């Protein structure tokens, strides 16, 4: 049903027919003698259609798990902050989550972030010739803690984006979400994304938060959920990593894939304001975070500040 709705939308008159003012970005682009490439365009999945992909890959129970996870939020994107009093936030050091993730005042812009054909048309309005897309769910799916759900959501969102943006591949390319809790799961999804789906760039998590084993054994998550969310160490795949990630880097080289990352350190000890999201958000540069330095000398790695 959702696929039929999306197809029907694409037959509507172009938004350009209703525009009455020329874009200043397009005017600036006309003065340039080189192409403009936007390497960080964020898109928003159309949830009813994405859930069809999730159900096809993991069954209806996976859809229910996904909905519950979205309602809770993920890590520093957790939603508990909104239900807490000011005193509770300070007592628990609850990280202030984003407040601007889904602006809806400009409905045309919101629709553009979800409808591939509309985005394709509006690239010229933005003064852009080609865009690399960072789908919303793709940015956090590799960080899902539940192993089975993570693999299902990653596979679903990669297939979803490959299918939706394939007709517009001359100007739009979505990144593939690649989980890296282990090198093997990364290799398997990278091979599928490149060889089966035809995706070109891959988004890896900048790190994996892992439980501190001695403390996790003493304070199990199911008995101490509040403690468990704070008792972790950050694995950046290089020094002292839980695994040897060289096989994954080698696979990326073999496939000729450009790797990128878009993770954030919000919620870490120095970025944990209970009242100001922008304090937690700004200042995170795209400099080395462990991922870049551990690529085995390979230069085809990129990073994006979050």
N, C-alpha and C positions, 0 to 999 in steps of 0.2 A: 504493500500500500504506500509506504513512504517513498519507494523508488518511483512509483507512478506519479505521486505528488510532485517530486523533484523534476520529472520529465515534463510535466504540465507547466511548471514554472518557467522552464526554459523557452516555451513557445510564446511567452508574453512579449509585448512591444519593448524594445530596448529603452532603458532609462534615459539614454541620450536624447530621445525624442522629446523629453520633458525638461531638458536643461536649457536655461536661458542666459547663462553667464560662463565665459571661458575660464578654465582653471589657470591660476597664475603658475602652478607647477608645470603644467603642460606648456605654457608660454616660455618658461625658462628652459625646459627640455629642448624646445625648437631652436634655441640658440647654441646648443652644444653639438659638437661634431664627433661624439663618441656615445656608445650606449650606456644607459644607466641601469645598474643591477641592484635591486634591493635584496639583501641577504637575510632579512629578518622580518618577514611579514607574518603576523599572527592571524590564524584563522580559528573559527569556532565550529565544531562539529554540529550537525543537525541531529539532535539526540534520538528522535524516533528511528531514523535510518541507521545510526550507529548501533543502536540496541539490536536491530535486526542482524547485523554482522556479529555482534557478541553472542546472540542466541544461536546463530548458525555454527559458530566455532565451539562454544562452551556450554550451550544449553540454557534453558530458561533460568535455572538456578544462578548461573553466572550473571545474568541481567539483574537479578535481585541483589546479588552481592555488590555489583557495580553501583547500583542506585544507593545502597546503604553506605558504600565507601564515599560516594560523592556527597551525600548528606553529612557525613562526619567531617569530610575534608581530609587532606593528606599532610601530615607533618606540620610545617609552618603555615600551611593553608588550612589548618583545622578550624572548624566552625564553633568550637566550644566557647571561644572568647566572647561571642555575641550573647551567650546565655548567662554569662558570669557578671556579678556585680564588680564595681571598681575594686573593692576590697579583695574579692576572690582572685581577680586578675593579678593583683600585686602579690598576694600570698602564694600563688602558684607560678608566678612569673610567666603568665600566658602571653605568648607572642602576638602582637597586633597583626592580624592578617590583612590581605589586600582589600581595598574598598572600591577599586575602579575596574575590576576585572571584566564586567559585562555592562558597559554604559549603554543606555537604551534611548536617550533623548533624541539622537539622530538615528532614526530607524533605517535610513538608507545605508549608513555606514555599518550598522549592525547586520543588516541583510548581506552587505558586501562581504563581510567576514565569514559568512556561512554558505553563500551560493557561488559556486565556481565560475559560472558563466558571467555573472555580474562583476565579480572581481576581475575576470579576464578583460571585460570591457572597460573597467575603470582604471586599469593600470596606466593608460595614457593620460587620464585626468590627473593622476599622481605624478606624472612626469617620469614614469618607470617603463623600461623596455622588457625587463625580465625579473622574476621574483622567486626567491627561495622561501618556501612556506614552513612555518612552525605551527602545526595544528595544536590546539589547546590541550587536548587529552594526551597527545604525543609527548608533551613536555613533562608530564608527571607520571605517565603510565610505567616507565621503567623504574620508578621509585616505589611502586606498590610492594608492600612487605610480603603479602601472601604469595608464595611461589606459583601456585596454580593459577590464581586470578591474574597475576602479573603477566604470565605468558599468554593467557587468553585475551586480555585487553590489548596488549601490544600487538598481537597478531590481527585482532579485529580492526584496530585503528589504522594499522598499516595497509590492510586490504581495502578498507573504506576509502582512505585518501588516495591510494593508487587508482582505484576504480573511478572516483569522482573527478580527479584532475587529469586523468589520462587524455581526454579529448583536447586539453589545453596545454599540452606538454611543450609547445613551442615557446610559451611565455611563463608558465608556472610549473614549479617542481616542489612537491612536499618532501620533507625529510622523513626518513624511516626511523621509528622509535626502536632503539636497540637496548634491551636490558643487559646489565653486566654484573648481576649478583655472582655469577660464575662465568669464566671465559667460554664455556661450552654453550650456555644459553645464548650468549652474544653471537657466537659463531653461527649457530643454527638459525637465528632470526636474521642475521645479516645475509646469509646465503639465500634465504627465502625472499627477503626484500629485494635483493639485487637480481637474482637469477629467475625468480618466479614473477615478481611484481614489476620489475624494471625500474626500481627507484635508484637514484643516483647518489644522494647524500644521506648520511646516517647520523642521527642524534643519539649520543651516548650520555648517560648520567655522568656528571662531573665527579661523582663519588658514590659510595654506598655506605650508608650508616649501618654499622654492625653492632650487635650487643657485645658488651664486655663480658666474656664468658664466665669468669669467676663470680661476677655480680649477678649475671642473669641466672646462673644455677642457684644462687642463694635467694634471689628475689624473682621467682618466675613471673612472666608477663601476666598470666591469667590470674595470679594472686595479687600482683602489685602493678597494675597498668600505669599508674601515675609515675612510679619509679622507672619502669621499663622505657618510657618515652624519653627519659633523660640519661639513662645509663648506656651510652653508646660511644663508639669511636668511629672516626671517619677514615674509610679505606679509599685512597685515591689511586689504586692500581699499581703503585710504584713501590717506594720504600716501605718495608714491613707489611706488605699486602697479604691478605688471606690466601691469595692465589697467584700463580704465575700467569700473567696476562699476555705474554709474548705470542702464544698461538693466536689470540684474537687480533693483535696488531698485524701479525703475518697474514692472516686471512683478509684483513682490510686492504693490505698492500696487493695481495693476489687479485682481489676483485676490483682494484682501482677505485675504491670508495673514499670520498672525502668525509672525514669524521668531524663532527661539531658537537658542542655541548652547550646547554642552556640552563644548567642547574644554578641554585642559589644557596647562600649561606644563611639566609634568614632563619632565625630560631636557634642558631649557634650562640654561645655565651655572650659574645660581643655584639650580637645583633638580635637583642631580645627585649626591645622596648615594649612595655605593656600598653602604651598609649599612642605611639607614633609609628605608623607603618612605613613612612618614607625614611625614617631613621634606620629602620631595619633593611630597607631596600637599596638606597643609594650607596655609591662608593664601591660597589663590587665590580672591579675591573675585569677585563678579559685576559689578564695576565696569567702566567703559569699557575695552575692549581693542583699539580701532581699529574693530571691527565696528560697535559702537553709534554711534560718532561719525561714521561715514561713511554713514549711512543717508539722507543727503540731507534732513535735517530731519524725516524721517518718524518718528513716535513709536511705531509698532507693532513695536518690536524688544524682545526680552527676552534676558536672559543668565542662565546658571546656573553657579555656581561648581563646579569639578570637583575 
